[in-house]
Amino acid sequence: MTTAEKISIALPPEMVAIVRGAVATGEYASSSEVIRDALRDWTYKRSARQQGIAELRQLWQEAMYDKAPGVSADEVLDRLERKYQAIAEAAGTK
C-alpha cells in the first residue's frame, strides 16, 4: 500500500462547499478522496496539454524545414470564400 503524506490546503468557501457536498451525497467517502480525484484529473489534463504543445512544436519544426512550396494567401482566401459561400447557400441565406 502506498503511504500518504498529510498536507493542509486553504480553499475558498465555494470550493469547500463543493467538496463537502460531494462527500455528503456519498459520491466520495472523504474530502481527501475528492481532492485526490481532482489532482488526478488535473495531472492528466496537464500531461495532455504538455504533450499537445510538444506535438505542435514538432510540427512547427517540420514546417520550418519543409522546402515544398506553400499555398498562396490568395488561394487560401479563395478556398475559404467558396467554402462559406457553399455553407450560406446550403442554409438558404443567399
Rosetta blueprint (number, residue, H / E / L):
1 M L
2 T L
3 T L
4 A L
5 E L
6 K L
7 I L
8 S L
9 I L
10 A L
11 L L
12 P L
13 P H
14 E H
15 M H
16 V H
17 A H
18 I H
19 V H
20 R H
21 G H
22 A H
23 V H
24 A H
25 T L
26 G L
27 E L
28 Y L
29 A L
30 S L
31 S H
32 S H
33 E H
34 V H
35 I H
36 R H
37 D H
38 A H
39 L H
40 R H
41 D H
42 W H
43 T H
44 Y H
45 K H
46 R H
47 S H
48 A H
49 R H
50 Q H
51 Q H
52 G H
53 I H
54 A H
55 E H
56 L H
57 R H
58 Q H
59 L H
60 W H
61 Q H
62 E H
63 A H
64 M H
65 Y H
66 D L
67 K L
68 A L
69 P L
70 G L
71 V L
72 S L
73 A H
74 D H
75 E H
76 V H
77 L H
78 D H
79 R H
80 L H
81 E H
82 R H
83 K H
84 Y H
85 Q H
86 A H
87 I H
88 A H
89 E H
90 A H
91 A H
92 G L
93 T L
94 K L
